[in-house]
Structure formats: C-alpha cells, structure tokens
Amino acid sequence: MTTLRPPPLTLLDKYHGQDTLPLYSTTVTVTGGGTGHGRASGIARSDDGQLAVDLRLPKELGGPGGGTNPEQLFAAGYAACFHGALSLLAARARIPIPGASVHVTVDFCRDAVDGLFILTAHTRIRLPGVERAAAEELVRNTERFCPYTKMARQGIVNVVALVPPENAGES
C-alpha cells in the first residue's frame, strides 16, 4: 500500500510563463441514465475510473434524492481544494493546523438578474488552536491562492463545443 503524503511545498513556487501550464487534467463524463436526464438520473464517471457516482435530483427540487448532485460535487471539490491550499500555506508558514476543517455550502438559486439560475458558495474555515490574527492572515492568503476561490471570483476559461458523434459518417 502506498503511504499517503501531502503534496510538496514546491507547488507554492511561482510560475513565470506566457501561457497557462497544465499540471493535471481529468475528464468526467455524464450520461443521462434511466430518464435520459443527467441531473435527474445520470451517471458521472471519471476517465480514470476513480469516480463513479449516480446523480439524482434532490428532493428539494422535486426529485427522489438517493444520489449525489452537481452542487454537492462542486462543494466537495471546492472544500477539498481550499483545505489543500490552506494546508500548503500553513506548512510553509510553519503553523500547525491539525484540527482544520473547511465547510463549503453551495446554494442553487434563482438569479434576480435574468430569472434563471445561479450558484452561490459560502466557505467557513475552522482553525482550532491557531491565534486569531495568524488564522485570519492564513485564510486571506488562501483566498488569493486557492484555484476554486480564484475561479469563483474571476471566472474560468470555459470552451463549450459541440463535437460530432463518434460514429459520424459510418454506415
């Protein structure tokens, strides 16, 4: 069994380049499941097979529940990323944070601007045993460093493209 270790502090080294430099890439594919609707009965699978979850519309939105949903997946990713960034910065600053926790609440909302939908996120960090001023500085630095927080504030490069079916042109 492989021993689990935190990522190296060299991830904190600044990159100086003209374009983004991908360090890791993954693909998750959602298919529609029994109803043909990804959110209501879909299946989400990662390209490496490590993620395979049933998607279900939550009861609060008229669904049966019994599976996860996009908001939970986003909240999990955000919380994990923020916790990881917080841990790296704490290690560099030599601040032990053994009881640290990051709680992210994602709300699926009606958008007052266009009447459609929007997500909001609320991030709460607990750093027991860390002096208040040090904890506040650590959280502020993590906000500037965490890719999910940067994405939520600044947006994300997002290219949406329709691709032809895999068997296009075959008879």
N, C-alpha and C positions, 0 to 999 in steps of 0.2 A: 504494500500500500504506500502511496506517495505521501510524504509528510507535507502538510499544508503550511504555507508560509505567506506572509504579506508580500505585496509587490515591492520591488526595490525602490529606494528613495531617489534613484536616478530618474524616475518618472517625473520628478519635480524640476529637472533640468530644463531650461528654456530652449525652445527650438527656434532657429533663425533660418527661415527659408521663404521662398516666394509663394509657394502653394501649400495647401494642407498636406500633411504627411500621415497617411493612414497607418495606424499601429495594429489594428484588429478590425475585422469585418465579419458580420454574420448576416444571415438571411433567415427570416421566419416567413413561412407560407401559411396562409389561412384559406381553408376550403369551407364551403357552405354547410356541410353536414346534412342532417335529415330534412331540414326545412329549405335548404339551398340559400340560407342567410347566415353569413359568417358570425354576426353578432348574436344571433338567436340560437344557433345550433352548430356553430363552426368548430373546426379543429385547427389549432395552431401548432405547427411543427418547425423546429429549427433545422437548418441544413446539416448540423452535426448529430441530430437525433437526441440531444440532451434535454430539449424542451419539447414536450408533447402534452398539450392541455386541451380539455374540452371547454369551449366557450358557450356561455349561456347568458341570456338576457336576465338581469337581476329582477327579483320580484317587484322592486320599487318602480321598475319600468314596464311592468305587465308581463314579465317572463316567469318561468318556473324556478329560476335560480338553479342550484345544483352544479354549477361550474364557475369558472372564473370569467372575468370580463375585461375589456380594454383598460378601464380605469384602474382596476386592481393591478394589472400588469405594468401600467405606467407608474403607479405609486410604488410598486416593488422596485422597479428599475431606478427610479429617482432616489428612493431611500437608500438603496444599496450603493449607488454612485456617490451620493453625498456622504454617507458613512465612510466609504473608502477614501474619498478626498480628505475628509476630516481626520481620519487616522494617519494618512501620509503626512499632512501638515503638522499634526500633533507630534509624530515621531521626529520630524525634522526639528521642531522646537523643543524636543525632549520633555514634553508634557504627557505624563501617563493618563490615559483615558479608559481604564479597564471596564467601567460600567456605562460607557457611552451608548446612547440609543438615538436613532433618528426615526421620527414618525412623520410620514407624508400622507396627508388626506387629499384626495383628488375628488373634486365635485364635477359632475356632468350637469351643465346648466343651460338654461335658455339665455341667449345673447340679446341684451336690450338694444344693441346696435342694429342687427339685421333680423332679429326674431328667430334665428336658427339656433345653433348650439355652440358652446364654448366650454373649455375646461379651465378650472382654477385649481391651484395647488397651494396647500398650507404646510409648511415644513416646521416641525418643532424638534429641537435638539435638547437632550438631557446630558449633562456632563457632571455627574456627581463627583464631589471631591476636588473639583477644579475651581480655583479662585475666580470670582465673578468677572473681573476685568480681563483676565487671561482667557476665560471661556468666551467672552464677547469678542475679543480680538481674533480668536481661533475661528469662530463661526463666521465673522465678517470676511476673513481671508478665504475660508472655504467657499463662501458665496461667490467670490471672484474667480476661484479656481475650478469649481465643480462644473463639468460639461453640461449636466442637466439644468443647473441653475442658469448658466450662460444661455442655453437654448431657450429656456422659458422667458428670459429677459430680452434676448437679442434676436430670437428666431433661429431657424435652422435652414441650411441649404437642403432643398427638397425638390427633386426632379420627379415628376409624375409622367409616365409614358405608357401608352397602350402598345403592347407587343403582340405580334401575330401568334395565333395558336401554334403549338408545337408541330402539328401535322399539317400545317397550311400547305396547300399545293399538292399534297399526296392524295391519291385516289384509292 
